[in-house]
Amino acid sequence: MEDSDRIARFKKVAAMDPSSETTLFGLGQAYLEESRLEEAAQAFYKVIELKSDYTAAYYTLSTVLDKLDRKEELVKVLEAGVRIGDKTGDHIPTQKMRAKLHRLQKGIAAGSSDE
């Protein structure tokens, strides 16, 4: 798949500074917007690897994992993101992750009672 201009620009900047979590977050966003979900997930995991308290990366990664239907992984990312968000006081993404986690857990509980 050929890269869009936007992705190509982010990749170029990321190549110059591979430790820039902000650039990698932007690259992940660009991949997500183009529905290149596996590449988006890889970019957001790299952001978290570089800056483990980047709550927006956990939240956006959770969106990608949800689209990929990787529920177990999604729950782990949300739980980690909520823990980090509670420590950093980053309220908005933390509240969104907590709500998403709650909905998932309700869905899982409802699904298991149907069996």
PEGI-V275904 format. One record per pair of residues at least 12 apart in sequence whose C-alpha atoms are under 6 Angstrom apart, sorted by the first residue. I is the first residue (numbers start at 0). J is the second residue. Records with the same first field share a line. If there is no record, write none. Layout:
# PEGI-V275904
I = J / J
This chain:
# PEGI-V275904
9 = 26
20 = 46
23 = 42
27 = 39 / 42 / 43
40 = 60
43 = 56 / 60
52 = 83
54 = 80 / 84
57 = 80
61 = 73
77 = 96
81 = 93
